[in-house]
Amino acid sequence: MTKKLQRCAWCGGALPRQQALGRPRVYCKQGCRQQAHIARKLAATRGLKPDEVLVSRAALEELQGLLYGLQTALEDVEGDLVSVGGTDQAYREAFDWLRRACLPLADLWIEPRAL
């Protein structure tokens, strides 16, 4: 049985291997711990619950647009694979298309902000 990869609560990166003693790690590095602390302070000053955040409308619209692009890319690839067939070349082209469609989303990072 493989152990589930533990992720940083701030950036989502892989956590370093846990030592036998001590509390389980939550953040991958001190910078992530600090950013999470700042985000919690900002949320508290705005009366937000721990699972709520403030983002700009522009950032939210950018994220929604990129997610829509990814959704349509998935639909296109699915349709192409059904119509063309499941050849190795078709799967490679589908993968390349999806990878290109995912790159803008992978580069997006939305920071918490104060108003």
Secondary structure, 3 states (H helix, E strand, C coil): CCCCCCECCCCCCECCCCCCCCCCCCCCCHHHHHHHHHHHHHHHHCCCCCCCCCCCHHHHHHHHHHHHHHHHHHHHHHHHHHHHCCCHHHHHHHHHHHHHHHHHHHHCCCCCCCC
